[in-house]
Amino acid sequence: MKKRVWGFTVAVFLFVMVLSGCSKSGGGDAAESGNSTGDNGTTGKPASISVFAPQGSDADLNTNWFSKQMEDKFNIKFTWQTTTYDASSASEKRKISLASGDYPDLYLLVPWVDHFSQAELLKYGKQGVIIPLNDLINEYAPHVVEAINTHPYYKAMLTAPDGNIYGIPQLNECYHCTYEAKMWLNTDWLKKLNLEMPATTEDFKKVLEAFKTKDPNGNGKADEVPISGSVNWNWTSPVPFLMNAFIYDDDQTYLLMDNGKVEFAPNKEGWRQGLEYLHSLYQEGLIDPGAFTQNADAYLALGDNAEAPILGAGPAMHPGIFLSDKSRLYADVYNPVAPLKGPDGTSYATYNYPSSPGGDFVLTNKASKEAQIAAIKVLDYMYTTEGATEGYLGKEGLDWRKPQEGEKAIEDGVQPLYATIPAKDGEAPHNSAWGAMAQYYHNKAYRDGIVQDTDIYKDTGYERRLQEATHLYDGKEPSEVFPHWATWVDPSEADEVSMLRTNIQSYIQQNTSQFIMGKKDLNKDWDSYVNGFEKLNLKRYLDIMQAEYDQYKKSSGN
């Protein structure tokens, strides 16, 4: 029914990043870098650091402005080993470097391209190929220490079960990415049909019925598609948004929390009721069958249909996923639906911490002491507001500027911090920033400070539009959620967990679509479906997840 985000094509993902700010901006407080600035711990000759990193076709890390800034600021000299932003080739090249023994002092990676998994961090850490960073961080990186101490999820995410920090993941608190299973409704059609924004599952069904039968696009054809979706990304399925009106669906682990106990959603009565509702929509022709089979391009084609608008409702993190037609995307056409209330008042929103566990900054045993100190100081600089902005955007006055009087940040009541300077048509790339490679501390406070147009239906106000949409979902998750982004798998159980998870998730996805489409009968086949989890060893899986959760509570200090 879906695949995880890392399966995106790079081109589409970059489009999403530009539109929605998922390329995430960070930075902590406005303090300067303190003891992160200055030399590399020695005097005289620069410390040499060989770095493995992705490099875009329009960039040159050797001559890059931010590269030079870091070299001058910390008395170092970078030697770059570059790969591309293609996930497959980047991962392959990194693994070859490790296997051959010809690996660098430092890996600087981008999580949505390729980075060290938690299992790899433990493996290479125990082998001594990569070095623990605890002492370096405590001595030379005060801003990293502050970030760890003020973000419990982050602390758990980067602290291995043995207490060591083998790699630093990026902390990128993309607010609108935190509630990704949104629903966008064609409010032009609502107005034409004199309908209200739906608040309950029954309201929503009535709206879809009207979309199907009352020709809201006015072309005299019954060509309207009430609701669709795709199988490519977990947030483009219609299931989680609608299922959340019956039982919490995180659309990834399918786990629930009950006073610290890990439980399972898809075998509970609430899940069955959710499937019953979804089946009723499908049976009445209100859900496009393509929602369970089509790819991202086919979904986009529905939103961009040239003859007339035909899509009524679209599940997506933001409408740029199913729209590229700017006349519809940057217009008051598709607006967010708040989480619906089910028959018993249940109303949840899918929550996902928007940072990924693993290692993006990883030092190896080939780095000299001078290189280790210099590298950790560069990292610490990127945890300051100044370093975050320069590293991600580039040079002040060329790529970004300070806010002007009267400009507003995307979050009400927040002091604006910076505004991007759009490139002019035909202008050559500036080669002045590290871009996504520098997003180590783009916390919510920093991201909230970006200047945006107050008109949310302009391209320059798109991020504000997503910010405001997310307010409808914020806080609607259960009081406890399973923190899969911050848990570690015991290496001895990694293969078993992977097999169990794959089999269970595949079983859920296959049966969910079969029940919705009527290929299985909820009255006749539900018990058999539930019993099927026993054959997949669900109990063992939940026991392991419980152990992971308990370890998370310990490492995060919660």
N, C-alpha and C positions, 0 to 999 in steps of 0.2 A: 504494500500500500504506500510505502514511502521509503526514502533513503535519508541518511543523515546529511547535514549541511555540507560536510567536507566532500561530498560527491558532486558538488556543483561544477559546471564548466567554469573555468577561470574567467572567461569573457563575461558571462552573465553575472558572476559574482562581483566582478569589478563594477559593473553597471549598478548593481544593488548597493555596493559600497558608496559610490559617488552620490547616488540619489538619497540614501537613507542615513548616511553617517555611520554605517556599520564599520567603516574603516576606523572608527573609534578614535576619539581624542582623549588624552589623559592629562595627567599632571597633578600633583598634589596641591599643597599650599603654595603660596606665592613666594616662599622663601627662596633665597639663593642656595647654591649647592653646598655651602659650608665647606667641610673638609673634603668634599668631592672635587673641589677645584684645586688647581695647582699642579705640581709635578707628579711624577709617577712613584715617588718614594725614594728616588735617587737624584743625583745631580748630574748634569752634563749630557751624555749620550742618550738619545731617545730610546725608550723601550720598544722593541720590535714585537708586533703581534700579528700572527697569521690568522686570518678570519675566513671562515666558510659562510657564505651568505647568498641569498637570491638577488639577482640583479635584472631589472627590466630592460627592455630593448632601447628605451629612451634615456637610460641612465648610465653613468660610469662612476663606480664607487671610488676609483682611484683619484678622480679629479672633483668629486662631489664636494659642494661647499660645506655641508655638515661634517663630512669626513675630515676635511682640512681643519675645521673648527675644533674638532676633538683632538686631532693631532697636535695642534698648537696649544690648546688649553691644558692637556695632560702630558705633554712631552713624550709623545709616542709616534710610532710609524707603523701604519697598517700595510699588510701585504694581503691582497684579496684573492680568495679562491671562490669563484662565483658559479652559481647554477641559475636556472631560470625560475619563473613563477609557475611553471607547469608542475603540478603536484607529483605526478608519476616520475618524471625524470629527476626532479629535485630530491625525492626520497631515495631513488636508486643511487644517485651520485653520492649522497651523504652516507648511505650504507656501504657503498664500495670503498669510500675513504676510510671508514672504520675497519672494515674487513682487511684492507690492504696494509693497514698500519700507517698509511700516509695521510694522517688526519691533522688538522690545524691546532693552534693554541685555543681557538675560540670558535664556537658556532653561534651565529646570530641569525635566528630563523623567524619565519612568519607562520603563526599557528594554522591559518587556513590554507597554507601551501604545504608545509611539512615541518614537523618538529619531533623531538624525542618523546616517545610515549613514556608513561610512568614505568612500564615494564622494562623499557630500554634504559631508563635512568638507573633503575635498580641493578640491572644486569651489568652495565658498564661501570657503575659506581663500585660494585663489589669486585670487579676485575681491576679496578684502579685506573681505568682508561680516562674516566672523568672524575674530577675532584670535588669533594664537598666544599660548599661555599660559606658555611656557617661563620667561620672565624673571619673571613674576608669581609663579609657583610657587616658583622658586628663592629669591626675596627674601622672600615673605610666607607661604609654606605649608610649613613644615618637616615636618609630619606627612604631607603628600602626597608630599614628596620621599622620606621614609623608606619609605612604602608602595611607591613606584615602584622604589626601589633593592632592596627585599627580596622583590619578586614579579616574576620575569623575564617570565612570561606577561603580566602587567599592563603592564609596561614596553613590551613589543612591541605590545600591544593598543592603547595610546594614542599611540605614537610613529609618526608618518607617515613614509613613505620619505624625505622631505626633512629629517627630523630635528625637525620642529615638532610641537607638541602643540596641535591645534586644538579638541579637546573632551575632556572627562573622562568615561569610562564608569564605571559603578558596579562596584566590586569586591565581589562578594557570594559568598563561598565556601560555598555550601550543600553540606554534605558528602554528604548522601544524594542530592542532585541530580547529584553527580559520577559516580555509577554508576547510571544511570537505567534500564538494561535489566535489571531484576530479574524474578524469577519467584516468585510466591506460591502455595503449595500448601495445599490443605485438609487440615490435619493431623488434624482430627477424623476424617476418612475413613481416613487412614493408620492411626490407632489402632484404629478399628472393624475394619479388614481385617488388622490385625496386620502392617503393612508398615513398613519402615524408610525414612527420608528418602533419596531417590535420590542417588547420587554420580556415576553414569555415564549416558551416553545410553541404554544398554540397561536400566539400573535404571529410568530415567524412563519408558521405553516400557512396561515391565511394570506400573508404578504406574498409568499411564493406562489400560491394558487392564483392570486390576482395577476402576478407577473406572467404566469403561463397562459391565462385565459382572456385577458383584457387588452391585449395589443398595446402595451405601454410605449413601445418605440414608434407606434403610429404608422407603420408601413403596410398595414393590411394583411400581414402574413403572420402565421403562427410559428415564428422563428425564434421566439424568446427562450433563453436557457435560464430557468429560475436560479439554479445554483450549480456551480461546477467545481473544479479543482484539478489536481494532478498528483501523480505518484512520486515525483522527483524529490520533493522537499517535505520534511515532516510538517511544516506549517501550511502547506497548500491542500492538505486533506480536509474535507468538511467534518470529519469525525470528531477530532478533539474539541473544537469549539462547541459542537452540539452535544457531545457526550458529557461535557462539563455541567450541563443542566441536570444531570442525573447522578453522576459520580465523578470524582476527580480523575482526569486523564492527563498525565504529563507527556503523553505521546512518545515516550522514549523507554523508560524503565517499566511503566505501568505499575509502579509500586506506590503504596500508601503508607502513612505513618499514623500510629495510634499510641500516644504516650510513650514514644521511644521504641515501639515494636513495629517491625517491618511487616507489612501485609501486601496483599495483591488485589488489584481492582477487577481484572477481566473475568473472574469467576464469581463475582458478587451480583446480587439481585439488581443493584443500581445499573450495572453494566448491561444486564439483560434488558432492562427498561429502556436504556438508551438505544440499544440495537433495535428494539421494537419501534421506537419513534423514527429512527433513521429508515427502517424498512418501510414504514408507512409513507414517508416522503418519496422514497424510491418507487414504491408500488403505484403512486399517483402521478408519476412522471415529473416530479419536482426536482429530483437530483439527476444531473447529467450522468449517464453511465460512464462517460469518459473520465469522470473524477477518480475512478478506480483503475484506470488503464492508461491514460494519456500522459505524455511527457510535458515538459515545461513549454516547449515551442507550441504545442497544440493548445495548451491553456492560454498562452499569450495571444494566439490567433483568435480566440473567442473574444477576448477583451478588445482587440484591435479591429474586429470585423469592420471592413470598409463600408459596406452598404448602409448599415445602421447599427447602433448599439444593440447587442443581443444578450449580454450577460447581466443577470439581475443581482447576484450575490457572489462574491469571490473570497474564499479563505486565503489569507496570506499575511505575512508579517507586515507588508505594506503594499499599496496598490501598484507600485512599479513592477511587481512580479508578474501581474497579469495585464499590464498596460504599458505600451511604449508610445502610443499615440499621445503626443503632448497636449493636444486640444482636449483630451479626456483626462489625462493624468494630472495636469495642472489646472484643474477646474473643480467647481463644486458639483461633482457628479457622484463619486464613490466616497462614502463616509462610514466611519466605524460603528458597529453595533456593540453596545455594552454586553457583557456576559448575560445570557438569557436565564430566566428562572424556570425551572422545571415544575412539574405538577405538585411536588412537595416543597417547593421553595428553594431547592438546591441551585446554587449559582456559583460556579468556580471559573477561574481563569488559569490557564496553563502557565506555570512559572518555570523559568530556566535561567540560572546564573549565566551571564553572557560571556564569561571567560572560560578558556579550555585548559584542563590540566595537562601537564607535560613540561618539556623543557625547551624554551626558545633561546635563552642565554645559557650556554653550557661551556665551561672551561675544562680543558683536557690536561693530562699529566705532562704534556709537552710545553706548557706555558711556564716560563721562568717566573720567579717571584715578582720581578719588576713588571712583567706582563700581566700577571694576575692582579696586582694592585691597580695598575693603570686601567685594565679592563673593567674592574668592579667600580672604579670611579666614573668611567664613562657611563656605565649602567646607572649609577646613582644620580648622575646629572639628568638623565632622562626621567627621573622621578620628581624633578622640580618643574614648576610651571614653564619657566624659560626653556629648559632642556626638552620638555615634552613638545612644546610648540615649534621650536627650531628643528628638532629631530623629525617630527611628523610633517610639518608644512614647509620649512625652509627658512628663508631669509626675510627678516622684517622689512617691510616697505616694498618687497618684490612679490612675496608669496602670501604674506599676511600683514595685518596692521592692527594697531590698538583701536579700541572702539571710539567712535565719534560721539559727540554730545547728542543725546536723544535716541541713540540706538539701544536696542533691548536684546538681552539674552533670551534663549529659547524657553527658559523656565522663569515664570513670574517671580519677582522678588530676588532674583540672583544678579549679582554684579557681572556685567559683561566683561569677558577677558580678552577676546580676540575675534577678528573677522578675517575670513579668507579673502584673498584678492584673486578673482577669476582670471584665468589666462585669456589673452586677447586672441581673436581668430587669427590663425596662421602663425602664432607666436611659437618659437622653438622651445622645447622643454628646458627648464631652468637648471636641472641637475643640482638642486640645492638642498634636497631633503632625503632622508632615509625612508620616508613614508611609513608603510605598515610595519617595517622592521624596527621602528622606534616607538611603538605604542605600548610601552611597558607600564605606564601609570596614567591611563586615561580614565580616571575614576569618574563617578557621576557628577561630582562637584565641578570638575573641569569641563566635562562635556556639556553640562548645563550652562556654561558660560559662553558658548559660541554665539556670536551675533547672527540673528536671522530676521528676515523681513517679517513684519507683523501680519502681512497678508498670507495666510496659509495656503492659498490656492495659486501662488506664484512659485516658480521653480526655486526662487531664493528664499521661500518660506516653507519649503517641503519638510525640512527637519522639524520645524515648529509644529507642523501639522501632525507628524508622527508622535511628537512629544505630547501634544494635547490628546491624541487618540489613546495613548497608553494610560493616561490618567483614568480612563474608564475601566481599565483592567487592574490597575495597581491596587494591591491589597486584597484582591478577590481569590487568591490562592488559599489553600488550607493553612491552618496555623502551623502545621508541620508538613514539610515536604522532604522526600528522600534526596539528599544532596549528592547525586551521582557525580557531579563535577568536582567534588572535593574528597572522594573516597579512593583508597588504594587497594588493589588486589594483591593478595599474598602471591609472590612469584610461583610458589609451589602449586597454587590453585589456578593460575592464569589460564592455562589451556582448558581446564574443566569449566571455568566460568564462561569463557568465550563460547564453548560449545553449547552449554546450557542456555546462555542468553540468546544465542542465534536461533536455536531450535524453538525456544519459547516465544520469542518475538515473531518469528515466521509463522508459527501456529496461530498466534493472536491475529496477525494481519490477514492471513488467508481466511480464517473463520469469520472475522468481522465483515469482510467484503461479501462472503458467501451468505451470511445471515441478512445483511442489508439488501442484497440483490435477490433474495428469495431462493437461492440455490440450496440453502439449508433452512429448515423450519424451526423457529424458536420453541414451539410447543413440543415437537417430536425429538429434536436433536440437541437441545440445550444440555440435558444431563450427560449425554455422551461426550459433548464438547468439554464440559467441566471435568469429567473423569479422565479425559485425555491428558490433562496437565499432570496427573499422577504418573503416567507413562513417561513424561518428559522430565521427571524427577524435580518437580517444582519445589517440594519441601527442602531438598538439598540446596537448591538455588537460593531460597529465602533464608536458610541458615547462614549461607555465605554472605548474603547481603546484610544480614543482621550483624555479623562480625565486622564487616566493612563499616557499617554505620557506627558501631561502638568504638572502633578505632578512630573514626572521624571526630567523634565527640571528645575523645581523649586528646587528639593532636590539635584540635581547634581551641581547646580550653573551655568549651561550652559545658 
